[in-house]
Amino acid sequence: MFIGRKKEMEKLNQLYASGKFEFAVVYGRRRIGKTTLITEFCKEKKAVYYMASESTGKENLENFSRAVFEVTAPGFDMPAFQSFDALFRYIGQHLQERLILVIDEYPYLAESDRSVSSVLQAYIDQYWKETPLMLILCGSSMSFMEYQVLGYKSPLYGRRTAQFRLQPFTFAETTQFLPGYNKEDQAVIFGVTGGIPEYLSRILPECSLDDNMIDLFFSASGRLFEEPSNLLKQELKNFAIYNAVIGAVAKGRSRLNEIATTVGEETSSCSNQLNALISLGLIKKEVPSTESPTSRKTIYRLKDNMFLFWYRFVSPNISNIERGLGEQVYRHKVKPQISDFMGSVFEKICIQYLYREDVIGKAPFFYGNLGRWWGTDPRSRTQAEIDIVGTEGDSILLGECKWRKEKTDTAVLEKLVGYGDMFPQKDRWYYLFSKSGFDENVLGKAEKDPHIRLIEFKDM
């Protein structure tokens, strides 16, 4: 069953319905569901689909030729084209009706024959623009797709009519995969899979949360037991150093000099490694939400929650898992810490909630960019952190997210209200998010003050 990607599917169908030449670029990290989206879109439509391989240009040309003939000359044993120019010319001769041409993992094709992008450009400009062809290029190499397909130095620059950078599913979308689980278990699964569709598809609905976790992560044959290592080895040449960089960030080393010192690299080299991991969507560069992107308060955090979970809980226990002790590792060393792990995950869920159309439409102001804030509290000269801050003009939203068994009490609210004095905005709104609800004192204060909003997890 196909789940999610409603907006992307609507846009693709809109492009298809135009009847004109369209050129869509679809990209995103591995396992994000690019091929599934395209395959679903192409159902019951005339489409040539070719997935390129890490091989020679000659082998890709032969396999691509075969994919073309399966649609345009089914049942005939046709010789492979001698060049991509000849292949694209042949496609142009069979465009009397709407045809979708999909080249999946396009970076592999372009790297096997460096002329392919230029040949494609020539056919788009000279032959295909007035035809009913719909061209889709798809790829997992984020940097290649952004610089070699979409970038201004690419022969294909400016020719695409739509682009889709697929993101992991939100928590709300993730729950569609997990109808048989309670909401708290759904949140944990969202946290440990990072909302990646392929990982979510591995959740066995007939098994408990614990059994799924053990089977996926804490078994030597588990689908996600070696997943981060495998992904890094596919995408990056020097696995060891990138593995060390991610490990340092997972342990809480957040500043460039701290990360460089931990892994034993020069800061300039470490900066390049971090940028490569950012381009893969694994690490994010953060500044306090009220600061400019060039702020010197930059820190680095793991963006991919599955990587965060793996490096925190699986990596340190690999030896015991390989000895067959994965279940004991999970039950005694991991499960007691899940609530703590879920703190940052819950922050992400809360921000996603605030961006929902039905929520932002009822907000006291359009808060635009939301994010974490940290800095020095001038009153106590101590470091302060706020889970969510968003501003617009003289208005500010300050939010605190609590994933714990106890009800949120007035101490949390008073601390958040106190932090409001650090900001110049006079129109202050306080949002408290809680997994377990609020005590009577907090409920009483919120009833009297419309600037205090309480959101319980079960209602999100």
PyMOL commands that set and color helices and strands:
alter all, ss='L'
color gray80, all
select helices_A, chain A and resi 6-17+34-42+57-72+84-92+106-112+116-128+142-149+171-177+183-193+197-200+209-217+227-235+239-250+256-263+267-279+305-354+357-360+410-422+440-448+457-459
alter helices_A, ss='H'
color red, helices_A
select strands_A, chain A and resi 22-27+47-51+99-104+133-139+162-165+283-286+299-302+371-377+382-392+395-402+427-434+452-456
alter strands_A, ss='S'
color yellow, strands_A
deselect
rebuild
show_as cartoon
